[in-house]
Amino acid sequence: MSRYGANTAGPDFLFESSWEVCNKVGGIYTVLSTKARTLHQRYGDRAIFIGPDLGQPAPDFIADPSLFPEWAVHVHAHETLRIKVGRWNICGMPPVVLVDFKPFFSERNTLFFEIWETFGVDSSVAYGDYDESCIFAYAAAQTIRSFYRFHHLEEQRVIAHFDEWMLGMGLLFLRKHLPAVATVFTTHATTVGRAIAGNGKPLYGYMQGYDGDQMARELHVEAKHALEKQAAHRADSFTTVSRITAMECARLLDKAPDTVTPNGFEPDLVPAGEAYEIRRGKARETLLRAAGKLLGAPVDPEAFLIATGGRYEYRNKGLDVFIDAMNRLRLSDELKRETLAFILVPAWVYAPRADLKAALEQDFPQTVPMQTPLLTHWLHRMADDPVMNFLFHAGFSNRPSDRLKIIFVPCYMDGCDGIFNLTYYDLLIGMDATVFPSYYEPWGYTPLESIAFGVPTVTTDLAGFGAWAKSTVPAETLDDGVAAVHRTDDNYGEVTETVAGLLLALSRKPEAERKALRKTCFDLASKAEWQHFIAHYETAYGQALAKAAARIKQRADK
């Protein structure tokens, strides 16, 4: 049916562009790669992802010459675009186009002037990753326009979905040059909100006192903020991932989202039955063996294993709270069970520890603790590392007499780290509990991933997922699978004490109760699967298509 008809329930073609398509650098990768199967079930090969060609093989990209072959031949023969067409090697195997954006740097000044003249985005104050992100966004928009024109999609319902400020330039370009395409813009965290929190300023209690434009100038993120703000205002449907971030958008971007699109998860990533127990056993064996070598003594096979993880945002992700809570447990006379706490957060790694690596290659037990038995990989400028500094400040040394010992694993868990050589999920499944006590967390995949793998988790109600959990179950104790601790700008000590208390209570539960708790986790995680949450995106698609149809009809009537 024509875009001018009454049925605008869904797109005929859906393009979604992100810096993290086939490029695993952050949480948006998890959003897109888990959502892909559900989108592919609904739209087939008409749901197409666009990502950057970074000049080196993408490990999860598979070339597929059978996809859009005539267009690909045309592009290579007649256009300046340099593309690779294939499939993303994830659940659903959706079509993906990787575009080489570097040739478009020659058009940078013309593009930035046009966007400033049309939308008021001043790129002259930009720095850092701004230029690279915007040129990729421009290349993604050119890819969509090329596909649209070659396949004569004028009578089709077409959506271009852009994720985060990095793709805002692409949305604005299409808004001007291809207005028939409906646009969706999703911000996963506002630029100014993240900067306020990251600079130690109070975000929540003073939210109504902030002016987004003024704070962008103060925190030197004017260009990113301006681009994000214009994309939010100009999109046919503007979305964000939680109600918490929606309030942030309304204040700092002067635009409330048209709908909230929470992040779901894909259950196929989690093993079931005997396979689950096998992978859990392997994870625990791997963790305990490495810890034993590092600590110079074997670890109790029934030790209580706790972890935190995610991006290295020391305050925003609550790494300070985690270390403080672990210290309270370490000093508590009530902790009767041997406990290991792992910080799985990528830092500036120099190399895997050669002594630990060599010890793991040997069968005989380690009888003497290694130097700095808190760390699995050596760091560049370790004296400046916030986590190591706080560990030493708190008094951690992993003495044999300590009931709780803490280990910093400062590398990306991709299965090739040189010590564990397992992925994050393959280690997560071996934990007894996780803690993600975030101060700034628009959604929070890490606690959702945790319960999806049957591991009870502590988060906060400042995380979008934590707030969702509280709206679904009481989420007051770990008996619910998730405990969402109340957190404000200034109750750090209370949060730390509560986290420690929740973990202490869990550590005392007998194995049978903790095993039963896994089912509680699985049940709650099932309510956050994409099969349920995709409806929010379909609402956004309907909004965008209706608005674009009205715009085109208005132009046609003139």
C-alpha positions in Angstrom: 0.0 0.0 0.0 1.2 3.5 -0.7 2.6 5.7 2.0 -0.5 7.9 1.4 -2.9 5.1 2.4 -4.4 4.6 5.8 -2.2 1.6 6.8 1.0 2.9 8.4 1.2 0.1 10.9 4.7 -1.0 10.0 7.6 -0.4 7.6 8.2 -2.0 4.2 11.9 -1.3 4.7 13.7 -0.6 8.0 17.2 0.7 8.1 19.0 0.9 11.5 22.4 2.6 11.7 24.8 2.6 14.6 28.5 2.8 15.2 28.1 -0.6 17.0 26.8 -2.6 14.1 29.3 -5.5 13.8 31.5 -3.4 16.1 31.4 -4.6 19.7 32.5 -1.5 21.7 29.6 -0.9 24.2 26.1 -1.6 25.3 24.4 -0.5 22.1 25.9 -3.6 20.4 23.9 -5.7 22.9 20.7 -3.8 22.1 21.0 -4.2 18.4 22.4 -7.7 18.3 19.8 -9.1 20.6 16.9 -7.2 18.9 18.0 -8.4 15.5 16.3 -11.8 15.5 12.9 -10.4 16.5 13.2 -7.7 13.8 14.2 -10.3 11.2 11.2 -12.5 12.2 8.8 -9.6 11.6 10.4 -7.9 8.5 12.8 -10.5 7.0 15.6 -9.2 4.9 13.8 -5.8 4.7 15.3 -5.0 8.1 18.8 -3.9 7.3 21.6 -2.8 9.6 24.2 -0.3 8.6 27.6 -0.2 10.4 31.1 1.2 9.8 33.7 -0.5 7.7 36.8 0.0 9.9 39.3 -1.3 7.4 39.9 -4.6 9.1 37.9 -7.9 9.1 34.8 -7.7 11.3 34.7 -11.0 13.2 30.9 -11.3 13.0 30.4 -10.1 9.4 29.8 -12.7 6.8 29.8 -11.5 3.1 26.7 -12.6 1.2 26.8 -11.9 -2.6 23.2 -13.0 -2.9 21.9 -10.0 -0.9 20.8 -7.0 -3.1 23.3 -8.0 -5.8 22.1 -5.5 -8.5 22.3 -2.6 -6.1 25.8 -3.7 -4.9 27.0 -3.9 -8.5 25.5 -0.5 -9.3 27.1 1.1 -6.2 30.5 -0.3 -7.0 30.3 0.8 -10.7 28.6 4.2 -10.5 28.8 5.7 -7.0 31.5 6.9 -4.6 30.1 4.7 -1.8 32.4 1.8 -0.8 30.2 -0.9 0.8 30.3 -4.5 1.9 27.0 -6.4 1.9 26.5 -9.5 4.0 25.0 -10.8 7.2 25.6 -10.2 10.8 26.6 -13.5 12.4 24.2 -13.3 15.3 20.8 -14.7 16.1 18.6 -14.0 13.1 21.5 -13.4 10.7 20.1 -10.0 9.5 21.3 -8.2 6.4 24.1 -5.7 7.1 25.9 -3.1 5.0 29.3 -1.9 6.2 30.2 1.4 4.7 33.7 2.9 4.4 33.2 6.4 5.6 36.8 7.7 5.2 36.4 8.9 1.6 33.7 11.3 2.8 36.0 13.3 4.9 36.7 15.4 1.8 33.1 16.6 2.1 33.4 17.4 5.8 33.4 21.2 5.6 30.5 21.4 3.1 28.4 19.0 5.2 29.1 20.8 8.5 28.3 24.2 6.9 25.0 22.8 5.4 23.9 21.3 8.8 24.8 24.6 10.6 23.0 26.7 8.0 19.9 24.5 8.0 19.7 23.2 11.6 22.0 25.5 13.6 24.4 22.8 14.7 27.8 24.5 15.2 30.5 21.9 14.5 33.3 24.4 14.9 33.4 23.8 18.7 33.7 20.0 18.3 36.6 17.8 19.2 37.5 14.2 19.9 35.4 11.6 18.1 32.9 14.1 16.7 34.2 14.3 13.2 34.6 10.6 12.7 31.1 9.9 14.1 29.5 12.5 11.9 31.2 11.4 8.7 30.1 7.8 9.3 26.6 9.0 10.0 26.7 11.0 6.7 27.9 7.8 4.9 25.1 5.8 6.4 22.6 8.3 5.2 24.1 8.2 1.7 23.8 4.4 1.8 20.1 4.6 2.6 19.5 7.2 -0.1 21.3 5.1 -2.7 19.3 2.0 -1.8 16.1 4.0 -1.8 16.7 5.5 -5.2 18.0 2.4 -6.9 15.0 0.3 -5.7 12.4 3.1 -6.4 10.9 3.0 -2.9 8.9 6.2 -3.3 5.6 4.3 -2.8 7.0 2.2 0.1 6.9 2.8 3.8 10.6 3.3 4.7 12.1 4.0 8.1 15.6 5.1 8.9 16.5 4.5 12.6 19.5 6.3 14.0 21.0 5.4 17.4 22.7 8.0 19.7 24.2 11.4 18.9 26.9 9.8 16.8 24.3 9.1 14.0 22.5 12.4 14.4 24.2 14.0 11.3 22.7 11.2 9.2 19.2 11.8 10.4 19.5 15.6 9.7 20.9 14.9 6.2 18.0 12.7 5.3 15.5 15.1 6.9 16.6 17.7 4.4 17.4 15.6 1.3 15.0 12.7 1.5 12.0 13.9 3.6 9.8 11.0 2.4 11.8 8.6 4.6 10.4 8.4 8.1 13.1 8.9 10.8 13.4 7.4 14.3 16.1 8.7 16.7 17.0 6.9 19.9 19.2 8.4 22.6 20.6 5.8 24.9 22.0 8.4 27.3 22.0 12.2 26.8 25.4 13.8 26.2 24.9 16.4 28.9 23.4 14.1 31.5 26.3 11.7 31.2 28.8 14.6 31.4 27.1 16.0 34.5 27.2 12.7 36.3 30.7 11.9 35.1 32.0 15.2 36.4 30.7 14.5 39.9 27.9 17.0 39.8 24.4 16.2 41.3 22.1 15.2 38.4 18.8 14.1 40.0 18.1 16.4 42.9 19.1 19.5 40.8 17.6 18.3 37.5 15.1 21.1 37.2 17.8 23.7 37.8 19.9 22.7 34.8 19.7 24.3 31.4 21.0 21.8 28.8 22.6 24.4 26.5 24.3 26.2 29.3 25.7 22.9 30.8 26.9 21.8 27.4 29.0 24.9 27.2 30.3 24.5 30.7 31.2 20.9 30.2 32.6 21.5 26.6 30.2 19.2 24.8 28.4 21.9 22.8 28.6 20.3 19.4 27.5 16.8 20.5 24.7 18.2 22.5 23.5 20.5 19.7 23.5 17.6 17.2 21.7 15.3 19.7 19.1 18.0 20.4 18.4 18.8 16.8 18.1 15.1 16.0 15.6 14.6 18.8 13.5 17.6 17.7 13.6 16.8 14.0 13.0 13.0 14.1 9.6 11.8 13.2 9.7 9.7 16.4 12.1 10.4 19.2 12.7 7.6 21.7 14.8 6.7 24.7 15.3 3.6 26.8 13.8 4.3 30.2 11.4 6.7 32.0 14.4 8.0 34.0 16.2 9.1 30.8 12.9 10.4 29.4 12.8 13.0 32.2 16.4 13.8 31.5 15.6 14.4 27.8 12.7 16.6 28.6 14.8 18.8 30.7 18.2 18.8 29.0 17.1 18.4 25.3 13.8 20.4 25.7 12.0 17.5 24.1 10.2 14.7 25.8 10.5 11.4 23.9 7.5 10.3 21.8 7.8 6.9 23.3 10.0 4.9 25.7 11.7 1.8 24.1 13.2 -0.3 26.9 16.0 -2.8 26.0 15.1 -6.4 25.8 17.2 -9.6 25.7 17.4 -12.7 23.6 16.9 -16.0 25.5 18.7 -18.1 22.9 22.0 -16.8 24.4 21.4 -18.7 27.6 22.0 -22.5 27.7 19.4 -24.7 29.3 19.3 -28.0 31.3 22.5 -30.0 31.4 24.3 -27.5 29.1 23.7 -24.8 31.7 25.2 -26.9 34.5 28.2 -27.8 32.4 29.0 -24.2 31.5 28.4 -23.1 35.0 30.8 -25.7 36.3 33.5 -24.8 33.7 33.2 -21.1 34.6 33.6 -21.7 38.3 36.5 -24.1 37.7 38.3 -21.5 35.5 37.7 -18.6 38.0 38.7 -20.6 41.1 41.9 -22.0 39.4 43.1 -18.6 38.3 42.3 -17.1 41.7 44.1 -19.9 43.5 47.3 -19.4 41.4 47.1 -15.6 42.1 46.5 -15.9 45.8 49.0 -18.7 46.4 46.4 -21.1 47.9 43.5 -23.2 46.7 40.1 -21.7 46.9 37.1 -23.6 48.4 35.1 -25.1 45.5 32.0 -23.9 47.3 33.2 -20.3 47.6 30.7 -17.5 47.1 31.5 -15.7 43.8 30.4 -12.1 43.3 31.1 -9.9 40.3 30.6 -6.4 38.8 31.3 -5.4 35.3 30.5 -3.0 32.4 32.1 0.1 31.1 34.9 1.8 33.1 32.9 4.8 34.4 34.1 4.8 38.0 31.3 6.8 39.6 28.6 6.4 37.1 28.7 2.6 37.2 29.1 2.5 41.0 32.5 0.9 41.0 33.3 3.0 44.2 30.2 1.6 45.9 31.1 -2.0 44.8 34.6 -1.8 46.3 33.3 -0.1 49.5 30.6 -2.8 49.9 33.1 -5.6 49.4 35.3 -4.0 52.0 32.4 -3.9 54.5 31.9 -7.6 53.9 35.6 -8.3 54.2 35.7 -6.7 57.6 32.4 -8.2 58.8 32.5 -10.9 61.5 29.2 -12.2 60.1 30.7 -13.4 56.8 31.4 -17.0 57.4 31.9 -18.2 53.8 35.0 -17.8 51.7 34.1 -15.2 49.1 35.7 -14.0 45.9 34.7 -10.7 44.3 35.6 -10.0 40.7 35.7 -6.6 39.0 35.3 -7.4 35.3 35.9 -3.9 33.8 38.1 -3.2 30.8 40.9 -0.7 31.7 44.2 0.4 30.0 45.7 -3.1 29.9 49.4 -3.5 29.2 49.5 -7.3 29.0 48.3 -10.5 30.7 50.5 -11.3 33.7 53.3 -13.6 32.5 53.7 -15.2 36.0 50.0 -15.9 36.2 49.9 -17.2 32.7 52.9 -19.5 33.3 51.3 -20.8 36.6 48.1 -21.7 34.8 50.0 -23.8 32.4 51.4 -25.9 35.3 49.5 -28.6 37.2 51.1 -28.2 40.6 49.6 -25.8 43.1 50.8 -22.3 43.8 52.0 -22.0 47.5 53.1 -18.4 47.6 50.9 -15.4 46.7 52.0 -13.5 43.6 53.0 -9.9 43.6 49.9 -7.7 43.7 47.5 -10.6 44.0 44.6 -8.3 43.2 45.2 -8.1 39.5 45.2 -10.5 36.5 46.6 -8.2 33.9 49.3 -5.5 34.2 48.1 -2.0 33.5 49.7 1.1 31.9 50.1 3.8 34.6 48.7 1.6 37.3 49.4 4.3 39.9 46.8 6.4 38.2 44.1 3.8 38.0 41.1 4.7 40.1 40.1 1.1 40.9 43.6 0.1 42.0 43.9 3.2 44.0 40.7 2.7 45.9 41.5 -1.0 46.5 44.8 -0.1 48.1 43.2 2.8 50.0 40.5 0.5 51.4 43.2 -1.9 52.6 42.7 -4.8 50.3 45.8 -7.1 50.0 44.2 -10.5 49.7 45.8 -11.9 52.8 45.2 -15.6 53.5 43.2 -14.7 56.6 40.7 -12.5 54.6 37.3 -14.2 54.2 36.7 -12.0 51.1 39.3 -11.5 48.5 38.9 -9.2 45.5 40.4 -9.5 42.0 40.5 -6.9 39.3 40.2 -8.3 35.7 40.8 -5.2 33.7 40.4 -6.6 30.2 37.7 -7.0 27.6 36.2 -10.5 28.1 36.2 -11.6 24.4 37.6 -15.1 25.0 41.1 -14.1 24.1 42.3 -12.2 27.2 45.3 -14.6 27.8 44.3 -15.6 31.3 40.7 -16.9 31.4 40.1 -17.1 27.6 36.4 -17.2 28.1 33.8 -14.6 27.1 31.9 -12.4 29.6 28.8 -14.6 29.4 30.9 -17.8 29.9 32.2 -16.3 33.2 29.0 -14.7 34.3 27.2 -18.0 34.4 29.5 -19.2 37.2 28.7 -16.3 39.6 26.5 -16.6 42.7 25.6 -12.9 42.6 26.4 -9.7 40.7 26.3 -6.0 41.8 25.8 -3.0 39.5 25.1 -0.1 41.9 25.0 2.6 39.2 24.5 6.3 39.8 24.0 7.0 36.1 22.5 4.2 34.0 19.8 5.0 31.4 19.0 1.3 31.0 21.5 -1.2 32.4 22.0 -4.4 30.4 24.4 -5.9 32.9 21.8 -6.7 35.6 19.4 -7.9 32.9 22.1 -10.2 31.5 22.8 -11.5 35.0 19.2 -12.6 35.7 18.9 -14.0 32.2 21.8 -16.3 33.1 20.2 -17.2 36.5 22.4 -15.0 38.6 20.6 -12.8 41.2 21.7 -9.2 41.0 21.8 -5.9 42.9 21.2 -2.7 41.0 19.7 0.7 41.8 16.5 2.5 41.1 18.5 5.1 39.2 19.1 2.4 36.5 16.3 2.1 33.9 16.3 -1.6 34.3 16.2 -1.3 38.1 13.2 1.0 37.9 11.5 -1.5 35.5 12.2 -4.3 37.9 10.6 -2.4 40.7 7.5 -1.9 38.6 7.3 -5.6 37.9 8.3 -7.2 41.3 9.0 -5.7 44.7 12.8 -5.9 44.0 13.5 -5.2 47.6 15.5 -8.4 48.4 17.4 -10.9 46.3 14.5 -13.3 46.8 13.0 -11.5 43.8 16.0 -12.2 41.7 16.7 -8.4 41.5 17.2 -6.0 44.4 16.9 -2.4 43.2 18.5 -0.3 45.9 17.2 3.2 46.3 19.9 5.7 45.3 20.0 9.5 45.3 22.7 12.1 44.9 23.8 11.9 48.4 23.0 8.5 50.1 26.3 6.8 49.1 26.9 5.3 52.6 23.4 4.0 52.9 23.6 2.3 49.4 27.0 0.7 50.3 25.6 -0.7 53.6 22.5 -2.0 51.9 24.4 -3.7 49.1 26.7 -5.4 51.7 23.7 -6.6 53.7 21.9 -8.1 50.7 25.0 -10.1 49.7 25.6 -11.3 53.2 22.0 -12.6 53.4 22.4 -14.4 50.1 25.7 -15.9 51.1 23.9 -17.6 54.1 21.3 -19.3 52.0 21.7 -23.0 51.5 22.6 -24.3 48.0 19.1 -25.6 47.5 17.5 -22.2 48.1 20.1 -20.5 45.8 19.4 -23.0 43.1 15.7 -22.4 43.4 16.4 -18.7 43.1 17.8 -19.2 39.6 14.2 -20.0 38.4 13.0 -16.7 39.9 15.7 -15.0 37.9 14.8 -16.8 34.7 11.1 -16.0 35.2 11.8 -12.3 35.7 14.2 -12.1 32.7 11.5 -13.8 30.5 9.3 -10.7 31.0 12.1 -8.5 29.5 12.6 -10.5 26.3 12.4 -8.8 22.9 9.2 -10.6 22.1 7.5 -8.3 24.6 9.5 -5.1 24.3 9.6 -4.9 20.5 6.0 -3.6 20.7 7.4 -0.3 22.0 9.6 0.0 18.8 6.6 -0.8 16.7 4.7 2.1 18.3 7.7 4.4 17.4 7.6 3.1 13.8 3.9 3.8 13.6 4.4 7.3 14.9 7.2 8.0 12.5 5.4 6.6 9.4 2.2 8.6 10.2 4.2 11.8 10.6 6.2 11.3 7.4 3.0 10.5 5.5 1.3 13.6 6.7 4.4 15.7 5.8 4.5 14.3 2.2 0.8 14.7 1.7 1.0 18.3 2.9 3.7 18.9 0.3 1.8 17.2 -2.4 -1.3 19.3 -1.7 0.6 22.6 -2.1 
